[in-house]
Structures are given as C-alpha cells and as structure tokens.
Amino acid sequence: MKKYLLFFVISFYCYLSCHAQTTNTVKKTVAFHPPDQSTLVLDSAGNTLPYENWHNKLITGQYRFTFKVPGDQNAGLILTQLSAEEIAERYANMPEPPQGPYFNNGEPIKPFSIGGINKFKFNTEAWAGKVVVLNFWFINCPPCRQEIPELNKIVASYPNDSDIIFIAICLDNKSDVEDFIKTSPFSYHQVVNGKTYADLFGIRQYPTNVVVDKQGIVRYNTTGYGPGWEQWIDKAIKKSLAAEKSK
C-alpha cells in the first residue's frame, strides 16, 4: 500500500520540478529533493504549515508547490491550491493507475460467497447481469479512509441502479465498522471480518479496488490510492454497462 501511495506523492513533487523549470525565463536544471518532515512549507500568507497538514493536502491532487525564491528549495516551498480548471486538467492528463498484483484484467474472478451487515448476502453466481464493484480496506489504513468520499460520489451517481452492486470488504469486526460508518459514512455494502476473502485473492496491500463486468470478468483493478483514481473506477463501470447494452 505504501509504495503505491509514495509513487503518486513523488509524482506530485516531480510536477513541481517541471512546473518550476517551465516558468523560469532562463531555462536551467534545478535540483529538487522530495519534501519531507524537515522541509519548510508555507501557505499563501507565509504561515509555516506542519508536515501532516501540507502532506494531507498535497496527496489530494488539488494542491501544488511553488518555490518561495525561484530555484532555491532551502528558502521554502509555498503550497497553493489549484483552480477548478487546473484540477480538471491535471485529472484529464493523469495516466490510468497501474494494475494491481492480485487480479488480472480480462480474466474471470474467483468464485466466492459473502455475507455483510444488514443481512446482505452475495455470491458470484448471483451477479449474472450485474456489474460488481469491490473495495478491500481496513479502518486504520489512511489511504483507504481518504478515498471513501470519492467512492461515495460514484455510488451516488448511480441511484437505484439495480445493474450495479458496490461491496466493501473490510478486515475489521462488525462493531468497529458500524462505529466507523456512523461518523464516516461509506455507501458500499459492508462485509466485515474480511480477511478470509482478502486471503482468497492473496491481497496484502490496501486499498484494492476491482470492477467486474456482468460476465464475471475483471475489467479494472488497482491497489493503492492516488488523486483522481476514482475516475478510472467510474470509467470501468460505464464501459461495462455500455458493453452489455451494445450487444
């Protein structure tokens, strides 16, 4: 999980490096070191930001760094929020996330049966004619928690659509999950004590997201979290729905 999150954090830092080089009137190579807890980071008003504050904002993909003094990282970095247009452009130019190590796109998913909170039951035989969206997570996984609001937006965009089932398989027990979703709603059907199901697929890194089409074929999967990744989940859902309608 950490290596995938780190990949995207580093990609944001590289974005700064490219941005800085293209905005200088004199083109030159500027050495840039990925910021860490020792880096001086300021907001637009010049206030020093704690590491956790600026790091959590940066990994949303809605912020970027600029040099306080052009080309001098030691003088400090300024964290600025992107405009709606810049965010849209960034997301549009993002490559598709790498396929995760636990599933293979284009291949059938292993058969399994599960039961969740609120008497929810499901097995692979029951998804004939349905697109199934899976999320493997656990409560103390920061990127898992961070992506939940974006996953909820996807669910909300398919209100009362009986052709899609959203299932979150959590490693934690029922009482912990119920307590968590009281304050942090998660719109997927919740399956608890999910280690058995994670082990079935060999999952060791989280979050892992999977989209399975109406024939039980994996159409999208990735492990880890990065800003804008939810758009690829939604694209896979739409493609799976459209493929069935075109037949």
HELIX and SHEET records of a PDB file:
HELIX    1   1 LYS A    2  THR A   23  1                                  22    
HELIX    2   2 TYR A   51  LEU A   58  1                                   8    
HELIX    3   3 ALA A   84  ASN A   93  1                                  10    
HELIX    4   4 ILE A  117  LYS A  119  5                                   3    
HELIX    5   5 THR A  124  TRP A  127  5                                   4    
HELIX    6   6 PRO A  142  ALA A  156  1                                  15    
HELIX    7   7 LYS A  174  THR A  183  1                                  10    
HELIX    8   8 LYS A  195  LEU A  200  1                                   6    
HELIX    9   9 GLU A  230  LYS A  245  1                                  16    
SHEET    1   A 3 VAL A  41  LEU A  42  0                                        
SHEET    2   A 3 ASP A  72  GLN A  81  1                                        
SHEET    3   A 3 TYR A  63  VAL A  69 -1                                        
SHEET    1   B 2 SER A 113  GLY A 115  0                                        
SHEET    2   B 2 LYS A 121  ASN A 123 -1                                        
SHEET    1   C 5 HIS A 189  VAL A 191  0                                        
SHEET    2   C 5 ILE A 164  CYS A 170  1                                        
SHEET    3   C 5 VAL A 131  TRP A 137  1                                        
SHEET    4   C 5 THR A 208  VAL A 212 -1                                        
SHEET    5   C 5 VAL A 218  THR A 223 -1                                        
END                                                                             
